[in-house]
Amino acid sequence: MLSRAEKALLVRIWDRMLPIAEDIGAEALLRMFTTFPKTKTYFAHLDITPRSKQMLSHGKRIVHALHEGAKNISTLATTLAPLSRFHAYQLRIDPSNFKLLSHCILVTLACRMKDDFTPVAHAAMDKFLSAFAAVLAEKYR
């Protein structure tokens, strides 16, 4: 699905995003909550106001999971298995929300990276986020 060059590009992008993981993740979450308000129902126990400690913390966890997935793309299903089980069996998140968040992450990266988010980077990231969302939704089948 991804070429060797695309895999390397993904790792470089997520390496670049790690120092601002809280900001990227929280911005993507806020974008999702604003654009798709029904997704807020899974976060009723958290303070989901912009820049809240909980939003920043959860955003950071998301970006770190994406970075880990990009580094281990060839074993993505194995790498994400614990996260998939947790979201399916304990949190019972509607799996369609993974696609919504993926879209919001893509938009957030485009806004943050500006001209560095080339068509090639966009295509590679879109493929990766689609695979990431599909793996997270695997336990629902």
C-alpha positions as CSV (number, residue, x, y, z in Angstrom):
1,M,0.0,0.0,0.0
2,L,2.9,2.4,0.8
3,S,6.2,2.6,-1.0
4,R,9.5,2.6,0.8
5,A,9.8,6.4,0.1
6,E,6.3,7.0,1.5
7,K,7.0,5.0,4.7
8,A,10.2,7.0,5.2
9,L,8.3,10.3,4.6
10,L,5.6,9.3,7.2
11,V,8.3,8.7,9.8
12,R,9.9,12.1,9.0
13,I,6.6,13.8,9.3
14,W,5.7,12.3,12.7
15,D,9.2,12.8,14.0
16,R,8.7,16.5,13.1
17,M,5.4,16.5,14.9
18,L,6.5,14.9,18.1
19,P,7.8,18.1,19.8
20,I,4.4,19.7,19.2
21,A,2.4,16.5,19.8
22,E,0.0,18.0,22.3
23,D,-0.8,20.9,20.0
24,I,-1.3,18.8,16.9
25,G,-3.4,16.2,18.7
26,A,-5.5,18.6,20.7
27,E,-6.2,20.7,17.5
28,A,-7.3,17.7,15.6
29,L,-9.6,16.6,18.4
30,L,-11.1,20.1,18.7
31,R,-11.6,20.2,15.0
32,M,-13.4,16.8,15.2
33,F,-15.6,18.0,18.1
34,T,-16.5,21.2,16.3
35,T,-17.1,19.6,12.9
36,F,-18.7,16.4,14.1
37,P,-20.4,17.3,17.5
38,K,-21.7,13.7,18.0
39,T,-18.1,12.6,18.7
40,K,-18.1,14.6,22.0
41,T,-20.4,12.0,23.6
42,Y,-17.4,9.7,24.1
43,F,-15.5,12.4,26.0
44,A,-18.2,13.6,28.4
45,H,-16.0,12.7,31.3
46,L,-13.2,15.0,30.1
47,D,-12.7,18.7,29.9
48,I,-12.7,19.2,26.1
49,T,-12.3,22.9,26.0
50,P,-9.5,24.2,23.8
51,R,-6.0,23.8,25.4
52,S,-7.4,22.1,28.5
53,K,-4.9,19.8,30.2
54,Q,-7.0,16.7,29.3
55,M,-7.3,17.7,25.6
56,L,-3.5,18.3,25.4
57,S,-2.8,15.0,27.1
58,H,-5.1,13.0,24.9
59,G,-3.9,14.8,21.8
60,K,-0.3,13.9,22.8
61,R,-1.3,10.2,23.2
62,I,-2.9,10.2,19.8
63,V,0.2,11.7,18.0
64,H,2.5,9.3,19.9
65,A,0.4,6.3,18.7
66,L,0.5,7.6,15.1
67,H,4.3,8.0,15.4
68,E,4.6,4.5,16.7
69,G,2.4,3.2,14.0
70,A,4.4,5.0,11.3
71,K,7.7,3.5,12.7
72,N,6.1,0.0,12.7
73,I,3.9,0.3,9.6
74,S,4.7,-3.3,8.4
75,T,3.4,-4.6,11.7
76,L,0.6,-2.0,12.2
77,A,-2.1,-4.6,13.2
78,T,0.2,-6.0,15.9
79,T,1.4,-2.6,17.1
80,L,-2.1,-1.3,17.4
81,A,-3.8,-4.4,18.8
82,P,-3.9,-3.2,22.4
83,L,-5.3,0.2,21.4
84,S,-7.8,-1.5,19.1
85,R,-9.0,-3.8,21.9
86,F,-9.2,-0.9,24.4
87,H,-11.3,1.3,22.0
88,A,-13.6,-1.6,21.0
89,Y,-14.2,-3.5,24.3
90,Q,-13.7,-0.9,27.0
91,L,-14.5,2.4,25.5
92,R,-16.9,1.1,22.9
93,I,-16.1,3.9,20.5
94,D,-18.2,3.9,17.3
95,P,-15.5,2.8,14.7
96,S,-16.7,5.5,12.2
97,N,-15.2,8.1,14.5
98,F,-11.7,6.8,13.6
99,K,-12.3,7.9,10.0
100,L,-13.6,11.3,11.2
101,L,-10.5,11.8,13.4
102,S,-8.2,10.7,10.6
103,H,-9.7,13.4,8.4
104,C,-9.3,16.0,11.1
105,I,-5.7,15.0,11.6
106,L,-5.1,15.3,7.9
107,V,-6.5,18.9,7.8
108,T,-4.6,19.8,10.9
109,L,-1.3,18.6,9.4
110,A,-2.0,20.5,6.2
111,C,-2.7,23.7,8.2
112,R,0.4,23.3,10.3
113,M,2.9,22.1,7.7
114,K,1.8,24.5,5.0
115,D,3.9,24.2,1.8
116,D,5.7,21.1,3.3
117,F,2.5,19.2,3.1
118,T,3.0,18.4,-0.5
119,P,0.6,16.3,-2.7
120,V,3.0,13.4,-2.1
121,A,2.9,13.9,1.7
122,H,-0.9,14.3,1.6
123,A,-1.4,11.1,-0.4
124,A,1.0,9.1,1.8
125,M,-0.6,10.4,5.0
126,D,-4.1,9.7,3.7
127,K,-3.2,6.1,3.0
128,F,-1.5,5.7,6.4
129,L,-4.4,7.3,8.3
130,S,-6.9,5.1,6.5
131,A,-4.9,2.0,7.4
132,F,-4.6,3.2,11.0
133,A,-8.3,3.7,11.3
134,A,-9.0,0.4,9.7
135,V,-6.8,-1.4,12.1
136,L,-8.4,0.3,15.1
137,A,-11.8,-0.8,13.8
138,E,-10.7,-4.4,13.3
139,K,-12.0,-5.6,16.7
140,Y,-15.5,-4.5,15.8
141,R,-16.0,-7.2,13.2
